[in-house]
Amino acid sequence: MKLIIMLIFLGLLGCNLKAQSNKIPIEKIEEMFSNMKENGVNPDTKMLWGYFFTSEKKDKFIQVAGKLKSKGFDFVEIYQAKDKSYWLHLERSEIHNPKSLFVLDEELYTIADEYGIIYDGFDVGNVDKDKPIERDTYAVPEEFKTIDFQKDKYPCLLIGNTAFDRFPHKEEFGYFIKVTTSYKKDDKLMLPVDGELENLEKFESFITNNLTQNKIKNYYVFRNTHKGIRNFYIVTNDKADATQVLNVIKMSGKQRTFDFEILTDKGWSLYNEFRNKMPNE
């Protein structure tokens, strides 16, 4: 048995997870749900969950299917794989969270043991089998990559979210907010001293959270750290309101000193420049 890595793209009909050893651990189920949310899938909606049993013989499959029919499971098929093993596929339309799915798995493992077969895991798809899983295409997963290089004889640290390679709404988000702040640096490399990295991350979160709380759509794209200066870039589709919120934060004096400018970049040249610095995969 092998673990099927869950990837969700626009054309994907579903995703599945199988037991790598004896049982699928709760951590793997939690990871799957986390990946679904990051990819814009709302797991709190009714979806079609498939459940799979396998055995070298199929004589117990009808009994298992009958037992689970009373619990609302529908029979899909019995088929033979290339390795000559037999498979039973059942399904049920329902809503799951990691805990409820883990509890159900435990029940299915027990039933499989009773009949001397193997419960091998589950998959999930749209209740309409002809359609992919519905997802919010505005949701952007976190696929941050990092690179460092020399600039003016000092290290420059660059980190950004390369998931925007697949973001389908670039034309709508044509304004890049560049926020600049200085930091406490060491004398040798001129990078942030101990504790300052955490302060910078809190500051960045404060800015993005305030934009979000004011109902301004925004995405954190990338940042660079060099020679005592941190620049980070947030993309938005609302230049006017973003300007107003940032001015209020800046004038309040309750945060660290910073400057900002909003750059019109419909072609995402700033992102492309960042992306070109990343090594080819």
Beta strands, then each sheet from edge to edge (+ up, - down):
strand 1: 14-18
strand 2: 47-55
strand 3: 74-80
strand 4: 86-94
strand 5: 118-125
strand 6: 144-151
strand 7: 154-161
strand 8: 175-182
strand 9: 218-226
strand 10: 229-236
strand 11: 259-264
sheet 1: 1+ 5- 2+ 4- 3+
sheet 2: 6+ 7- 9+ 10- 8+ 11-
end
